[in-house]
Amino acid sequence: MRATVALDAAGAPSPSPLPLTRRLLVVCAHPFDATLALGGVIGAFADTGTAVQIVCLTHDPGPDVDTCRRKVLAAELLRAASLLGAREATLLEHRAAQLQWNPPEVLAAELRSVAGPVDAVLTVDARAPGSHPDHVRAMRAARRVAARLGCPLYGWVCRTWDTADPPDGVLAVRCDRARQRAAVACHDAPEANDPVVPLCGADEGQDFLTLI
């Protein structure tokens, strides 16, 4: 995927249209990944008429014997997804910070078992050195799902460049930050050591996608 950046009347970079997608599967390691990281992009896809389904692989780092905590988190994620324009949200039973112990092919099979028909997959791009193990495992599982379905896998990338224009292969996506903040507010505040917190940069009006 190559970014094509136009200039608006003021001379500032203008994000290009999103890839045409009818049904998008969003694969998240943690509930906050769906809102704090991917929320702006999810909303942008939903605004184009894309049917968005969110699947979060983990729920909580601690034991949840009676599934009470997972039910609360699932309800929060569903409210957040609705605000973003997603049609469906599913929270799986894995524990946070332990996703790396699950083989990617097993996680991919779980994703396929709950996902409807899709023609694109979206996740956090975790190819950079030092990426959180949960994000790496979620990306690898998403890659297997996309390969099995023969569809593209889009990765949300954190801005690491200083130029106004994104580098080749990176697409700028205009985001509704007010809606994203409302979705984030559906959760409890993230812990300072939540792995998605350092990925989120300045509150600007766009996010960035690349093809994994």
C-alpha positions as CSV (number, residue, x, y, z in Angstrom):
1,M,0.0,0.0,0.0
2,R,1.5,3.3,-1.0
3,A,0.3,6.6,0.6
4,T,-0.8,9.3,-1.8
5,V,-0.8,12.6,0.0
6,A,-2.7,15.6,-1.4
7,L,-2.5,19.2,-0.2
8,D,-5.6,21.0,1.0
9,A,-6.2,24.7,0.4
10,A,-4.0,25.7,3.4
11,G,-1.1,23.7,2.1
12,A,-1.3,21.0,4.8
13,P,-1.2,17.3,4.1
14,S,-4.6,15.9,3.5
15,P,-5.2,12.2,4.4
16,S,-6.1,9.9,1.4
17,P,-9.3,7.9,1.2
18,L,-9.3,4.6,3.1
19,P,-9.0,1.4,1.2
20,L,-12.5,0.2,0.1
21,T,-13.5,-2.4,2.6
22,R,-16.9,-4.0,3.1
23,R,-16.3,-6.0,6.2
24,L,-13.3,-5.4,8.6
25,L,-12.1,-7.7,11.4
26,V,-10.2,-5.8,14.1
27,V,-7.9,-8.0,16.1
28,C,-6.8,-6.6,19.5
29,A,-4.6,-7.9,22.2
30,H,-6.2,-5.8,25.0
31,P,-9.5,-3.9,25.3
32,F,-7.6,-0.5,25.3
33,D,-6.0,-1.4,22.0
34,A,-9.5,-1.1,20.4
35,T,-10.1,2.4,21.7
36,L,-6.9,4.2,22.7
37,A,-4.9,3.0,19.7
38,L,-7.3,1.8,17.0
39,G,-10.4,3.8,17.9
40,G,-9.8,6.6,15.4
41,V,-9.2,4.3,12.5
42,I,-12.2,2.1,13.5
43,G,-14.4,5.1,13.4
44,A,-13.0,6.2,10.1
45,F,-13.7,2.8,8.5
46,A,-17.2,2.8,10.0
47,D,-17.9,6.2,8.5
48,T,-17.3,4.8,5.0
49,G,-20.0,2.2,5.5
50,T,-17.6,-0.6,6.5
51,A,-19.1,-3.3,8.8
52,V,-16.6,-3.5,11.6
53,Q,-16.2,-6.5,14.0
54,I,-13.8,-6.2,17.0
55,V,-12.3,-9.2,18.6
56,C,-10.2,-8.7,21.7
57,L,-8.0,-11.7,22.7
58,T,-7.5,-10.9,26.4
59,H,-9.5,-9.5,29.3
60,D,-7.5,-9.1,32.5
61,P,-4.1,-10.1,33.9
62,G,-5.5,-11.7,37.0
63,P,-7.6,-14.8,37.5
64,D,-11.4,-14.5,37.0
65,V,-12.8,-17.7,38.3
66,D,-16.5,-16.7,38.0
67,T,-16.0,-14.7,34.7
68,C,-17.4,-11.7,36.5
69,R,-14.6,-9.3,35.5
70,R,-14.7,-10.5,31.9
71,K,-18.4,-9.8,31.6
72,V,-17.9,-6.3,32.9
73,L,-15.0,-5.7,30.5
74,A,-17.1,-7.2,27.6
75,A,-19.9,-4.8,28.3
76,E,-17.5,-1.8,28.4
77,L,-16.0,-2.9,25.1
78,L,-19.4,-3.3,23.5
79,R,-20.4,0.3,24.5
80,A,-17.1,1.6,23.2
81,A,-17.5,-0.3,19.9
82,S,-21.0,1.1,19.5
83,L,-19.7,4.7,19.9
84,L,-17.0,4.0,17.3
85,G,-19.6,2.7,14.8
86,A,-18.5,-1.0,15.0
87,R,-21.3,-3.5,14.7
88,E,-19.9,-6.2,17.0
89,A,-17.4,-6.7,19.7
90,T,-16.2,-10.0,21.3
91,L,-13.9,-10.5,24.3
92,L,-12.1,-13.8,24.4
93,E,-10.9,-15.6,27.6
94,H,-7.1,-15.2,27.5
95,R,-5.3,-13.4,30.3
96,A,-3.3,-10.2,29.5
97,A,0.5,-10.5,29.6
98,Q,0.2,-14.2,29.0
99,L,-0.9,-14.2,25.3
100,Q,2.6,-15.2,24.2
101,W,2.2,-18.7,25.6
102,N,-0.6,-19.4,23.1
103,P,0.6,-20.6,19.6
104,P,-0.5,-18.1,16.9
105,E,-2.2,-20.8,14.9
106,V,-4.4,-21.7,17.9
107,L,-5.3,-18.0,18.4
108,A,-6.0,-17.7,14.6
109,A,-8.4,-20.7,14.8
110,E,-10.2,-19.0,17.7
111,L,-10.5,-15.7,15.7
112,R,-11.9,-17.6,12.7
113,S,-14.4,-19.3,14.9
114,V,-16.0,-16.0,16.1
115,A,-15.4,-13.8,13.1
116,G,-17.9,-13.5,10.3
117,P,-17.0,-13.1,6.6
118,V,-14.4,-10.3,6.2
119,D,-12.3,-8.8,3.4
120,A,-9.7,-7.1,5.5
121,V,-8.1,-7.4,8.9
122,L,-6.7,-4.6,11.2
123,T,-4.4,-4.9,14.1
124,V,-1.6,-3.0,15.9
125,D,1.7,-3.2,13.9
126,A,4.1,-4.9,16.4
127,R,7.1,-5.4,14.1
128,A,9.2,-2.8,15.8
129,P,11.9,-4.0,18.2
130,G,10.6,-4.0,21.8
131,S,7.0,-4.4,20.9
132,H,4.8,-5.9,23.7
133,P,4.7,-9.7,23.5
134,D,0.9,-9.6,23.5
135,H,0.8,-7.2,20.6
136,V,3.3,-9.4,18.7
137,R,1.2,-12.5,19.3
138,A,-2.0,-10.8,18.3
139,M,-0.4,-9.5,15.1
140,R,0.9,-13.0,14.2
141,A,-2.5,-14.5,14.7
142,A,-4.1,-11.7,12.6
143,R,-1.6,-12.4,9.9
144,R,-2.6,-16.1,9.8
145,V,-6.3,-15.2,9.6
146,A,-5.7,-12.7,6.7
147,A,-3.5,-15.3,4.9
148,R,-6.2,-18.0,5.3
149,L,-8.9,-15.6,4.0
150,G,-6.7,-14.2,1.3
151,C,-7.3,-10.6,2.4
152,P,-5.1,-7.7,3.3
153,L,-3.8,-7.1,6.9
154,Y,-3.6,-3.4,7.9
155,G,-1.4,-2.4,10.8
156,W,-1.9,0.7,12.9
157,V,1.5,2.4,13.3
158,C,2.8,4.9,15.8
159,R,4.2,8.0,14.3
160,T,8.0,7.9,14.5
161,W,8.9,10.4,11.7
162,D,9.4,14.1,11.9
163,T,8.4,15.1,8.4
164,A,4.9,16.4,7.6
165,D,4.2,13.6,5.0
166,P,4.2,10.0,6.1
167,P,6.8,7.7,4.5
168,D,6.1,5.5,1.5
169,G,3.8,2.7,2.4
170,V,2.0,4.6,5.2
171,L,-1.5,6.0,4.8
172,A,-2.7,8.9,6.9
173,V,-6.3,8.5,8.1
174,R,-8.4,11.4,9.4
175,C,-9.9,10.6,12.8
176,D,-12.7,12.0,14.9
177,R,-10.8,12.4,18.2
178,A,-13.9,13.5,20.2
179,R,-15.7,10.2,19.3
180,Q,-12.5,8.2,20.1
181,R,-12.2,9.9,23.5
182,A,-15.9,9.0,24.3
183,A,-15.1,5.4,23.5
184,V,-12.0,5.4,25.7
185,A,-14.1,6.8,28.5
186,C,-16.2,3.6,28.5
187,H,-13.3,1.8,30.2
188,D,-11.6,2.5,33.5
189,A,-8.5,4.6,33.1
190,P,-5.6,2.6,31.8
191,E,-2.7,1.8,34.1
192,A,0.4,3.9,33.5
193,N,2.3,0.7,32.5
194,D,-0.4,-0.4,30.0
195,P,1.5,-1.4,26.8
196,V,-0.6,0.7,24.5
197,V,-0.1,4.0,26.4
198,P,3.5,4.7,25.1
199,L,2.3,4.0,21.5
200,C,-0.2,6.9,21.5
201,G,1.4,10.2,20.6
202,A,0.2,13.7,20.4
203,D,-3.6,14.4,20.0
204,E,-3.5,15.1,16.3
205,G,-6.3,14.6,13.8
206,Q,-5.0,11.6,12.0
207,D,-3.6,8.1,12.5
208,F,-1.5,6.0,10.3
209,L,-1.9,2.6,8.6
210,T,0.5,0.3,6.7
211,L,0.1,-3.0,5.0
212,I,1.7,-5.9,6.9
